[in-house]
Structure formats: C-alpha cells, structure tokens
Amino acid sequence: MRRHARAAVAAAIIAVALAGCGTPTGTDGDLSDDWKPMAEAQQFSPKAGECHLIPEPSAYLTSYAPVDCAKTHLVETFHVGIFTGALAARTAPPKVESAAMRAVFADCDTRARQFVGGDWRTARLSVQVAPTSPAGWTGGSRWYRCDIFELDEVDGANGDGDRAIQRAGTLRDAVGSRSPLTYGCMNEDEWDRLRSASCTAAHQFEFAGIWTAPDRSYEDAVRDEDPIHSACRTVVGRYAKVPIDAKLRYRTGTAYRFPSPELWARGDRGVRCYFWSGGRTFTRSIAGGGPAVLPVG
C-alpha cells in the first residue's frame, strides 16, 4: 500500500508540472513568430544644409559634428550625392584632387551655381568634394558632400590659396543677391594684390567675367600669358559692350587671376578676367558703357 500511494503522489506532481507548461492565455504556443524583425542597419550619411568646423575634404564619422549655419563655421554642405558606375565599384574612394574625381566635381560645380544664384567663381568662394572616409567606403557608403566656403580677401581672391575662413550665415544666393563677396571694382595694393574698392571711388581694375582655360597642367596653363590676356580682352569687351575687333587692345588693358593650384587640381578651369585702365583712374563701372567709356586710346 505504501508503494502505491507514493506512485499516486508522483503522478499528481507530474500532472501539475505538465499543466504549468501549457499555452499561456493570449498566446499561440509558437515562440518563433513573436520576435520582431531587427531593424535594417542604416549607413551614416551627412545632410545638405549642414555646416562644419572642420574644412578638410574628407568626411570621417569620428569628426562629424555639424553646426547651425547661422553660427561661426568654415564650410557649408549644399548637396549630398552618390557615387555610381565605375567610381562606386572602386575598392577605395577616389582622391579629391584626382582625374577620377573630375566628373563628381563637375556635378558639385553645377549645383553650386544653383545654390548661390550664379557662377560661384564671380565671388570670393570655392567649392570642394568631400567623399566618405576609406573606412566608410569599406562599410558600403558611397556618398560625397559638395561643400562651399568663403576665401580670404587677399590670398584667396588672388588665387594663391584655397583656405576656408570663418564666417556665419549661409551662402545660399550669395551671388544672386550681389553680396560683398562678389567681385567688382578693385585696386592693387603694394604687393600687387587686387583689393576690393567702391566703383564710385577712384580705381583702376574691374572684374569683367570668367574665361574657361583649356584642360592641361597648371604649370603649362599659367606659363602662356599672351593667350590669356587675349581671351580676357574679349571678356572685357563683351562686359563693356565695345566692338570685339583689332582695336580692342587699344581700348582696354587686362589683368587676370587663376584659380588656386588646389582648385585647379580638383577640376576648376575658370580664370577671372579684369579690366585694367592702364594707369588712369575711373569713378564708375565700365559695365555696358560702350565706346564712350572705353574709347580707342
């Protein structure tokens, strides 16, 4: 009898244990379909409209700290694009100042004109491409930033350097609104640097427009001065609305400034052309002045 009773107690314990393993209220007993799927991994990407304190054209996540463009910054991102085709298939991002990057720079160039409301070369501005870092590239990122920034009034404006300077406020419509950054009338300082001047004050130089130089090495391009002056005379003649003929050289002198070597390496071929009075001083703009303003002299 004692053995039979123990068996009955054991059976009861097993029954209770099995009851505890039943399906809880409100469930279907299938645990595998109740897990929520994990969110898809998101690649880091910057955003247009952000400004940055670090001007270098490389976009490392570790140094990514955007600031409000209304506050002091160095560069402004106005577009974020995606590498495609053969460029995207590379094992590493192309170098910023390389031939492989020219097509991407051309895209940033076009978008920069839309962003500032005109040709950014007509103002004290520069444009660069900032690709994702090598580590980000390895992780699958294929984006690039189009950045724009303000240049120094002396070195930057004269094509000697391409260094971003601190500013506050967006550069959107900076050219279209004729901001103080746009080139106008100028004078040379004691170091032969062109410096901004009021067109109603005495001056000897005036920005007339951009001439696109042939695509060749920077050293070869800056060496041939006569063809550059000839091209700039045509730019000045159109700006002043005088005949483009054999007498044009007797109406105007010219000066020019190349883009910086760094900007040239990125793909910019825009040479800034200036009217030069030859020593006389003007107190008005020559824009649209015609032969009355620029007579044959």
QUIKAQUI-V740877 format. One record per residue. RES is the residue in one letter. PSI is psi as a letter, one per 30 degrees, with the letter a starting at -180 (none if undefined). OMEGA is omega in whole degrees, -180 to 180 (* if undefined). Layout:
# QUIKAQUI-V740877
RES:PSI:OMEGA + RES:PSI:OMEGA
This chain:
# QUIKAQUI-V740877
M:e:-178 + R:e:179 + R:e:180 + H:e:180 + A:e:179 + R:e:179 + A:e:180 + A:e:179 + V:e:180 + A:e:179 + A:e:179 + A:e:179 + I:e:180 + I:e:-180 + A:e:179 + V:e:-180 + A:e:179 + L:e:178 + A:e:180 + G:f:180 + C:g:-179 + G:l:-179 + T:j:179 + P:l:179 + T:k:177 + G:g:178 + T:l:-178 + D:g:177 + G:f:180 + D:j:-177 + L:f:-172 + S:f:-177 + D:g:-180 + D:f:177 + W:k:175 + K:k:180 + P:k:179 + M:k:179 + A:k:179 + E:k:-180 + A:k:-179 + Q:k:177 + Q:k:176 + F:k:176 + S:k:176 + P:l:-178 + K:k:173 + A:k:-179 + G:f:177 + E:l:176 + C:l:-170 + H:l:178 + L:f:180 + I:j:-173 + P:f:-175 + E:k:-177 + P:h:174 + S:k:-170 + A:i:178 + Y:k:180 + L:e:-178 + T:f:180 + S:g:-178 + Y:j:-179 + A:i:-177 + P:l:178 + V:l:175 + D:k:-177 + C:f:176 + A:f:179 + K:l:-178 + T:k:-180 + H:l:180 + L:e:-180 + V:l:180 + E:k:177 + T:j:-179 + F:f:177 + H:k:172 + V:j:-178 + G:a:-178 + I:k:172 + F:k:179 + T:l:173 + G:b:-176 + A:e:179 + L:e:-179 + A:f:-178 + A:f:-180 + R:l:180 + T:f:179 + A:l:179 + P:k:179 + P:l:179 + K:k:-174 + V:e:-177 + E:i:-179 + S:l:179 + A:e:-179 + A:f:-176 + M:f:-173 + R:e:-179 + A:e:179 + V:e:176 + F:e:178 + A:e:177 + D:e:179 + C:e:178 + D:e:-180 + T:e:-179 + R:e:177 + A:e:178 + R:e:178 + Q:e:-176 + F:e:-176 + V:f:177 + G:g:180 + G:a:180 + D:j:-177 + W:f:178 + R:f:179 + T:g:179 + A:l:-179 + R:i:-174 + L:l:174 + S:l:-178 + V:k:177 + Q:l:174 + V:k:177 + A:j:-180 + P:l:175 + T:l:-178 + S:l:176 + P:e:179 + A:e:178 + G:e:178 + W:e:178 + T:e:179 + G:f:175 + G:f:180 + S:k:179 + R:g:-177 + W:l:171 + Y:k:176 + R:k:167 + C:j:-178 + D:k:175 + I:k:-178 + F:l:-180 + E:k:180 + L:l:176 + D:k:-175 + E:f:-177 + V:d:-176 + D:e:-178 + G:e:-178 + A:f:-179 + N:g:173 + G:g:-178 + D:f:-178 + G:l:-179 + D:h:-175 + R:k:177 + A:k:175 + I:l:-178 + Q:k:176 + R:l:174 + A:k:-179 + G:k:-179 + T:l:176 + L:g:178 + R:k:179 + D:g:-179 + A:e:178 + V:e:-179 + G:f:-179 + S:g:-180 + R:h:179 + S:l:178 + P:f:179 + L:f:-178 + T:k:-179 + Y:k:179 + G:b:178 + C:k:-172 + M:l:172 + N:l:175 + E:k:174 + D:a:-175 + E:f:177 + W:g:179 + D:g:176 + R:k:178 + L:k:-179 + R:k:-176 + S:k:178 + A:l:176 + S:k:180 + C:f:177 + T:f:174 + A:l:-178 + A:k:179 + H:l:-178 + Q:f:-179 + F:l:173 + E:k:177 + F:k:-176 + A:f:-179 + G:a:-175 + I:k:170 + W:k:180 + T:j:-178 + A:l:176 + P:l:-179 + D:j:177 + R:a:-177 + S:l:180 + Y:e:-179 + E:e:179 + D:e:-177 + A:e:-176 + V:f:-176 + R:e:-174 + D:i:-174 + E:e:-174 + D:e:178 + P:e:180 + I:e:178 + H:e:179 + S:e:179 + A:e:-179 + C:f:175 + R:e:178 + T:e:178 + V:e:180 + V:e:-179 + G:e:179 + R:e:180 + Y:e:-178 + A:f:-179 + K:h:173 + V:l:-178 + P:k:176 + I:i:-176 + D:a:-176 + A:f:-179 + K:f:-176 + L:e:-179 + R:f:179 + Y:f:178 + R:e:-172 + T:k:165 + G:l:-178 + T:l:169 + A:l:-180 + Y:l:176 + R:k:177 + F:l:168 + P:l:179 + S:l:176 + P:e:179 + E:e:-179 + L:e:176 + W:e:180 + A:e:178 + R:f:177 + G:f:-180 + D:k:179 + R:g:-177 + G:j:178 + V:k:180 + R:k:-178 + C:k:-178 + Y:k:166 + F:k:174 + W:k:-173 + S:f:-178 + G:g:178 + G:f:177 + R:l:174 + T:k:177 + F:l:175 + T:g:176 + R:l:175 + S:k:177 + I:f:-176 + A:j:177 + G:g:-175 + G:f:179 + G:a:-178 + P:f:180 + A:e:180 + V:e:179 + L:i:178 + P:l:173 + V:k:-175 + G:none:*
